[in-house]
Amino acid sequence: MKIIPFSIAVITGTLLILLDLYRASHLSFIHDESYSFLSYVPMNIMDIISYKDNFTNNHIINSLLMKLFNFLLGPTELSLRLPNVLAHILYLFFCYKLAARFCGRNALLAFLLLNANPYMLEFFSLARGYGLSFAFMSGGFYFFCSYLEKQRTKDHVLSLTFFGLAALANFALIQVFPAVLLLHNFFHFVVDRNPFSLNSFLRTNRLNLIVTVVLAAILYEPVRKIIQYNRIDFGGVTGFWHDTVSSLLEGSAYQSAYGNAFVTAGRIIILLVVALFMYRAFVYFRSAQPLNFEQKLSLFSGLLLLLVVSFSLLQHWLMGTPYVMQRYSLFFFPLFMWMFIFLFSELQETDARPSARLAIIILPLFLCVHTYRSLNASWYLEWQYDQNTRTALYKIREDAEVSGNTTQPLRVSCSWMFEPSMRYYLQTEPVPFIEKADKKLEETNGDYLYIFEEDSVEIKDFRQRYAVVQRFNNSGSAIYKRRDIHISH
């Protein structure tokens, strides 16, 4: 990159990391993070890796890093989320390396495009495995592109390692790993036209086999338990286009006023880009000339996306596995953008240069504006209900202190979706006079309630027994307390 685009990339990356740090330190810990902290941080390392509790909330690398950072820095929101903030730095680094090394005049646009999704950016400030997996997958992609360029064994090993780490960080990415193995053989024997024989096949796949065996050994027990206990029963069953593609676009629209138009335009762009790629791939194979490096990058990125889609379809048809949706489908965003970037970069070397140049300018600029308009520092899209949980507990403590109700242990009952976060805060920031939080609303005799307002119908004689302390309209929740406790004003 030239000095000005490099400066823009550095400034953009710095601002994104500062946003991550603010979110990680100021936003309430959410349901899934709290469950991971309460369930996996106390476990020993082998129990985490072997999936002792057989629940897919255990994102192995994230769980291990939460355990490590809890030991090093304590159980604060920032310390537990810090691994994913650091993963964002790694993701930005590989985005920059990919753009600067392989995208030429499109380097800055490529860098911006790979970061222009407000939905994806959330996960770099959450203690989940998604941000880690995006960073590792980008590393794997970068090193495989380097391998295509120079055929160095080191790049091949690093590529497989990073793709393997991505699978361990988020099991939805397991299907990316075999796709890379197939493409390694495809480029070696078909694109580069190396002679095929059993010996050459075994020699070519020696490293693939070693890394695959190591990865399979780690994944065997978790995958066995997930299948045995049917822990893959979430997702969509309508179809890949409806469940995976549309839910990803809806999430990426990020509740914008133009959300429907965003989704419609996204569908059209995806269809056009995939159709154009398939046409270019047909042109590549019709040509008697060896592919140049730009064409190899375009072919690799496009085939990687299409293979992963094919594996998702096969997995559903053969095993009945639901299609990934929403946050589980987010890894398709960088996969698609890599295809878009390298396809249109290669087209700029053809007669279609003006149109290709226009496309590779318009899409990044629109998505950057959309991302800028959409970013917030108040909530996480799929966990907006948890945005006030920490504040609610502080309010309960304040109300009890003002009312003088601190001499006897108090019990807080809550809607089940708030319970893990309530327990997290009571464990990490103990309140001496609050005994515990539970989610048994039907038979509750809790001194305080923190519930969704519609959950009040589950509580016997609710209006006679409880009075409101504070309502949170942005999450549809409220704090109540028993009427026989003095109500503060």
C-alpha positions in Angstrom: 0.0 0.0 0.0 1.0 3.6 -0.5 1.5 5.8 2.5 -2.0 7.4 2.4 -4.0 4.1 2.0 -1.8 2.5 4.7 -2.5 5.4 7.0 -6.3 5.0 6.4 -6.0 1.3 7.1 -4.2 2.0 10.4 -6.6 4.6 11.4 -9.6 2.4 10.5 -8.1 -0.6 12.4 -7.3 1.6 15.4 -10.8 3.0 15.6 -12.3 -0.5 15.3 -10.1 -1.9 18.1 -11.0 1.1 20.3 -14.7 0.4 19.7 -14.0 -3.3 20.7 -12.4 -2.2 23.9 -15.2 0.1 24.8 -17.8 -2.5 24.1 -15.9 -5.2 25.9 -15.5 -3.1 29.0 -18.9 -1.3 29.1 -21.5 -3.7 27.8 -23.3 -6.2 30.0 -22.1 -9.7 29.9 -24.6 -11.7 27.8 -26.4 -15.0 28.3 -24.0 -17.2 26.2 -20.8 -15.6 27.6 -22.1 -16.0 31.2 -23.0 -19.7 30.6 -19.5 -20.3 29.2 -17.9 -18.6 32.2 -20.0 -20.5 34.8 -19.7 -23.9 33.1 -16.3 -24.1 31.5 -13.9 -21.8 33.3 -14.1 -24.0 36.4 -13.4 -27.2 34.4 -10.0 -28.6 33.9 -8.4 -28.3 30.4 -9.1 -31.9 29.3 -12.8 -31.7 30.3 -13.1 -28.6 28.1 -11.4 -30.2 25.1 -13.3 -33.5 25.5 -16.7 -31.8 25.7 -17.6 -33.2 29.1 -21.0 -31.5 29.2 -21.7 -32.1 25.5 -23.2 -28.7 24.9 -22.3 -26.6 21.8 -22.0 -23.5 23.9 -18.4 -24.7 24.5 -16.3 -23.1 21.8 -13.2 -24.9 22.7 -10.5 -22.3 22.1 -12.6 -19.5 23.5 -13.3 -21.6 26.6 -9.6 -22.3 27.1 -8.7 -18.6 26.7 -11.5 -17.5 29.0 -10.0 -19.8 31.6 -6.5 -18.5 31.0 -7.4 -14.8 31.0 -9.6 -15.3 34.1 -6.5 -16.7 35.8 -4.2 -13.9 34.6 -6.5 -10.9 34.8 -9.5 -11.9 36.8 -13.2 -12.4 35.8 -14.0 -8.9 34.5 -15.9 -8.4 31.2 -12.9 -6.9 29.5 -10.4 -9.6 30.6 -12.8 -12.5 29.5 -13.5 -10.7 26.2 -9.9 -9.7 25.5 -9.0 -12.8 23.5 -11.5 -11.8 20.9 -10.3 -8.2 20.9 -6.8 -9.6 20.2 -8.3 -11.8 17.5 -9.6 -8.7 15.8 -6.0 -7.4 15.7 -5.0 -10.6 14.1 -7.9 -10.5 11.6 -7.0 -6.9 10.7 -3.4 -7.9 10.3 -4.2 -10.7 7.8 -6.7 -8.5 6.0 -4.0 -5.9 5.5 -1.5 -8.6 4.4 -3.9 -10.0 1.9 -4.9 -6.6 0.5 -1.3 -5.2 0.4 0.2 -8.3 -1.1 -2.4 -9.6 -3.5 -4.8 -6.8 -4.4 -2.6 -4.2 -6.0 -4.4 -0.9 -6.7 -7.5 -2.3 -4.9 -5.7 -2.9 -1.6 -7.4 -0.2 0.5 -10.9 -1.1 -0.9 -10.3 -4.8 -0.2 -9.2 -4.0 3.4 -12.3 -1.9 4.0 -14.6 -4.4 2.4 -13.4 -7.2 4.7 -14.3 -5.2 7.7 -17.5 -3.6 6.5 -20.1 -5.6 8.4 -21.5 -4.3 11.7 -22.9 -7.7 12.6 -19.6 -9.5 12.2 -17.7 -6.7 14.1 -19.8 -7.4 17.2 -18.1 -10.7 17.8 -14.6 -9.2 18.2 -15.8 -7.8 21.6 -17.7 -10.9 22.8 -16.3 -13.9 24.7 -17.4 -16.4 22.1 -15.5 -18.4 19.5 -16.7 -16.5 16.4 -14.2 -13.7 16.4 -11.4 -16.1 17.0 -12.6 -18.3 14.1 -12.7 -15.3 11.7 -9.2 -14.4 12.6 -7.8 -17.9 12.2 -9.7 -18.5 8.9 -8.3 -15.2 7.5 -4.8 -16.5 8.4 -5.4 -19.8 6.7 -6.7 -18.0 3.6 -3.6 -15.7 3.5 -1.1 -18.5 3.8 -2.9 -20.6 1.2 -2.7 -17.7 -1.2 1.0 -17.4 -0.4 1.4 -21.1 -1.1 -0.3 -20.7 -4.5 2.2 -18.0 -5.3 5.5 -19.6 -4.1 4.7 -23.2 -3.4 6.5 -23.1 -0.1 5.9 -26.0 2.4 5.9 -23.5 5.3 2.9 -21.6 3.8 1.0 -24.9 3.3 1.6 -26.0 6.9 0.6 -22.6 8.3 -2.5 -22.5 6.1 -3.7 -25.9 7.4 -2.8 -25.0 11.0 -4.9 -21.8 10.9 -7.8 -23.5 9.2 -7.6 -26.2 11.8 -7.6 -23.6 14.6 -10.7 -21.9 13.0 -12.5 -25.3 13.2 -11.6 -25.7 16.8 -12.8 -22.1 17.6 -16.1 -22.6 15.9 -17.4 -26.0 14.8 -19.4 -24.4 12.0 -16.1 -24.0 10.2 -15.1 -27.7 10.2 -16.4 -28.0 6.7 -13.9 -25.3 5.5 -11.0 -27.6 6.3 -11.8 -30.5 3.9 -12.6 -28.0 1.2 -9.1 -26.6 1.5 -7.6 -30.2 1.3 -9.6 -30.8 -1.9 -8.5 -27.6 -3.4 -4.9 -28.3 -2.6 -5.1 -31.5 -4.7 -7.1 -29.8 -7.4 -4.6 -27.0 -7.9 -1.6 -29.5 -7.8 -3.0 -32.0 -10.2 -5.5 -30.2 -12.4 -4.5 -26.5 -12.5 -0.8 -27.0 -12.3 -1.0 -30.2 -14.4 1.4 -32.3 -12.3 1.3 -36.0 -13.3 -1.0 -38.1 -11.1 0.0 -41.4 -9.6 -0.6 -43.2 -6.3 2.9 -42.2 -5.2 2.5 -38.6 -6.2 -0.9 -38.4 -4.5 0.5 -39.8 -1.2 3.5 -37.5 -1.4 1.4 -34.5 -2.1 -1.0 -35.3 0.8 1.5 -36.3 3.4 1.2 -33.0 5.3 -2.5 -32.9 4.7 -2.8 -36.3 6.4 -0.7 -35.4 9.4 -2.6 -32.2 10.2 -6.0 -34.0 9.5 -5.1 -36.8 11.9 -4.2 -34.3 14.6 -7.3 -32.3 14.1 -9.5 -35.4 14.0 -8.0 -36.7 17.2 -8.9 -33.4 19.0 -12.4 -33.2 17.4 -13.4 -36.9 17.7 -14.8 -36.8 21.2 -16.6 -33.5 20.9 -18.2 -34.4 17.6 -19.1 -37.9 18.9 -20.9 -36.4 21.8 -22.6 -33.7 19.7 -24.0 -36.4 17.4 -24.8 -38.9 20.3 -26.8 -36.3 22.2 -28.2 -34.6 19.1 -26.7 -31.2 19.9 -27.1 -30.0 16.3 -30.8 -29.6 16.4 -30.7 -25.8 15.9 -30.8 -24.0 12.6 -33.0 -23.9 9.5 -34.7 -26.7 7.5 -36.3 -24.6 4.7 -33.2 -24.3 2.5 -29.7 -22.9 2.3 -30.8 -19.8 0.4 -33.6 -19.0 2.9 -32.0 -20.1 6.1 -28.3 -19.3 5.6 -28.1 -16.6 3.0 -31.2 -14.6 4.0 -30.5 -14.7 7.7 -26.9 -13.6 7.2 -28.2 -10.7 5.1 -30.9 -9.8 7.6 -28.3 -9.8 10.4 -25.9 -7.7 8.3 -28.7 -5.2 7.6 -28.5 -4.6 11.4 -32.0 -3.3 11.9 -31.4 -0.4 9.5 -34.4 1.5 8.1 -33.5 0.2 4.6 -33.2 -3.4 5.8 -35.6 -5.0 3.3 -33.9 -3.2 0.4 -30.5 -4.3 1.8 -31.5 -7.9 1.9 -33.0 -7.8 -1.6 -29.9 -6.0 -3.1 -27.7 -8.5 -1.3 -29.5 -11.5 -2.8 -29.1 -10.0 -6.3 -25.4 -9.2 -5.8 -24.7 -12.7 -4.6 -26.4 -14.3 -7.5 -24.7 -12.0 -10.0 -21.2 -12.5 -8.5 -21.6 -16.3 -8.3 -22.9 -16.5 -11.9 -20.0 -14.3 -13.1 -17.5 -16.4 -11.2 -18.9 -19.6 -12.8 -18.6 -18.0 -16.2 -15.0 -17.0 -15.6 -14.2 -20.5 -14.3 -15.5 -21.9 -17.5 -13.3 -19.5 -19.5 -10.3 -20.5 -17.4 -10.8 -24.2 -18.2 -11.4 -23.6 -21.9 -8.2 -21.8 -22.3 -5.1 -23.9 -23.3 -2.9 -21.4 -21.5 -1.7 -22.0 -17.9 -3.5 -19.8 -15.4 -1.7 -16.8 -14.1 -1.5 -16.0 -10.4 -4.5 -13.6 -10.4 -6.6 -16.2 -12.1 -5.5 -18.8 -9.5 -6.5 -16.5 -6.7 -9.9 -15.9 -8.2 -10.4 -19.6 -8.9 -9.4 -20.6 -5.3 -11.5 -18.1 -3.5 -14.6 -18.9 -5.6 -14.2 -22.7 -5.4 -13.6 -22.5 -1.7 -17.0 -20.7 -1.2 -18.8 -23.1 -3.5 -17.3 -26.2 -1.9 -18.3 -25.0 1.6 -21.8 -24.4 0.3 -21.9 -27.8 -1.3 -20.7 -29.5 2.0 -23.5 -27.6 3.9 -26.1 -29.0 1.4 -24.7 -32.5 1.6 -24.6 -32.5 5.3 -28.2 -31.5 5.4 -29.3 -34.0 2.8 -27.3 -37.0 4.2 -27.4 -36.3 7.9 -30.4 -34.1 8.3 -28.3 -31.4 9.9 -30.0 -28.0 9.9 -28.6 -25.2 7.8 -26.5 -22.7 9.8 -28.3 -19.4 10.4 -27.6 -15.9 11.8 -24.3 -15.8 13.7 -23.5 -19.3 12.8 -23.5 -18.3 9.1 -21.3 -15.2 9.5 -18.1 -17.0 8.3 -19.7 -16.9 4.8 -19.2 -13.1 4.8 -15.4 -13.1 4.5 -15.6 -16.2 2.2 -17.9 -14.3 -0.2 -15.9 -11.1 0.0 -12.6 -12.9 -0.8 -14.3 -14.3 -4.0 -15.7 -10.9 -4.9 -12.3 -9.1 -4.4 -10.2 -11.5 -6.4 -12.8 -12.0 -9.1 -13.1 -8.3 -9.8 -9.4 -7.7 -9.4 -8.8 -10.3 -12.1 -11.5 -8.9 -14.3 -9.7 -5.5 -14.3 -7.0 -7.2 -16.4 -9.6 -7.9 -19.1 -11.8 -5.9 -21.4 -14.3 -5.6 -18.5 -11.9 -3.3 -16.6 -14.2 -0.2 -16.4 -17.2 -2.2 -15.0 -15.0 -4.2 -12.7 -13.4 -1.1 -11.3 -16.8 0.5 -10.7 -18.1 -2.6 -8.9 -15.0 -2.9 -6.6 -15.5 0.8 -5.7 -19.2 1.0 -5.2 -19.7 -2.1 -2.9 -17.0 -1.3 -0.4 -18.1 2.4 -0.2 -21.8 1.5 0.4 -20.9 -1.2 3.0 -18.6 1.2 4.8 -21.3 3.9 5.0 -23.8 1.3 6.2 -21.3 0.0 8.8 -20.6 3.5 10.0 -24.3 4.3 10.3 -25.1 1.1 12.1 -22.4 0.8 14.7 -23.5 1.2 18.3 -21.9 0.8 21.7 -25.1 -0.1 23.7 -26.1 -3.7 22.8 -25.3 -6.8 20.8 -27.8 -7.6 18.0 -28.9 -11.1 19.1 -28.7 -10.4 22.8 -30.4 -7.0 23.0 -32.5 -8.3 25.9 -29.3 -8.6 28.0 -28.2 -5.0 27.6 -29.6 -3.9 31.0 -28.8 -7.0 33.1 -25.8 -5.5 34.9 -27.7 -2.2 35.4 -30.7 -4.1 36.8 -28.6 -5.9 39.4 -27.0 -2.6 40.4 -30.4 -1.0 40.7 -31.7 -3.9 42.9 -28.7 -3.5 45.2 -29.2 0.3 45.4 -32.9 -0.2 46.1 -32.3 -2.7 48.8 -29.7 -0.4 50.5 -32.0 2.7 50.3 -34.9 0.7 51.7 -32.8 -0.8 54.5 -33.5 -4.3 53.3 -29.9 -5.6 53.7 -30.1 -7.3 57.1 -31.6 -10.5 55.7 -30.5 -12.5 52.6 -32.6 -11.5 49.5 -33.4 -13.7 46.6 -33.6 -12.5 43.0 -35.8 -14.4 40.6 -35.5 -13.8 36.9 -36.6 -14.9 33.4 -34.5 -17.8 32.3 -32.7 -15.8 29.6 -31.3 -13.4 32.3 -30.3 -16.1 34.8 -26.7 -16.9 33.5 -25.8 -13.2 33.4 -27.3 -12.6 36.8 -25.3 -15.5 38.2 -22.1 -14.3 36.6 -22.4 -10.8 38.2 -23.4 -12.2 41.6 -20.3 -14.6 41.4 -17.8 -12.0 40.2 -19.2 -8.9 42.1 -20.8 -10.5 45.1 -23.5 -8.6 47.0 -23.5 -9.8 50.6 -27.2 -9.5 51.1 -28.3 -11.1 47.8 -28.5 -14.8 48.2 -28.7 -16.0 44.7 -30.6 -15.7 41.4 -32.9 -18.4 40.1 -35.3 -18.8 37.2 -38.2 -20.7 38.8 -40.9 -18.0 38.2 -44.0 -20.3 38.5 -43.3 -20.9 42.2 -41.2 -17.9 43.0 -41.2 -16.1 46.3 -38.3 -14.0 45.2 -37.8 -10.7 47.0 -36.9 -9.0 43.7 -37.8 -10.0 40.2 -35.9 -9.1 37.0 -38.1 -10.4 34.2 -39.6 -9.8 30.7 -42.8 -8.0 31.4 -44.8 -10.7 29.5 -43.4 -13.3 31.9 -45.4 -11.8 34.8 -48.3 -14.0 33.8 -46.4 -17.0 35.0 -46.3 -15.7 38.5 -49.3 -16.4 40.8 -51.0 -13.3 42.2 -48.4 -11.2 40.5 -50.1 -7.8 40.7 -51.1 -8.3 44.3 -47.7 -9.4 45.4 -45.2 -7.3 43.4 -44.7 -3.6 42.6 -42.5 -2.2 39.8 -39.1 -0.6 40.7 -37.9 0.2 37.2 -38.8 -0.6 33.6 -36.3 -0.9 30.7 -38.2 -0.2 27.5 -35.3 -0.9 25.2 -35.2 -4.6 26.4 -38.8 -5.1 27.4 -37.7 -6.0 30.9 -38.5 -4.7 34.4 -37.5 -4.9 38.0 -40.2 -5.7 40.6 -40.1 -6.3 44.3 -42.5 -7.8 46.9 -45.0 -5.3 48.1 -44.3 -6.2 51.7 -40.8 -4.6 51.3 -40.7 -0.8 51.4 -40.7 0.7 47.9 -38.1 3.3 47.3 -38.8 6.5 45.4 
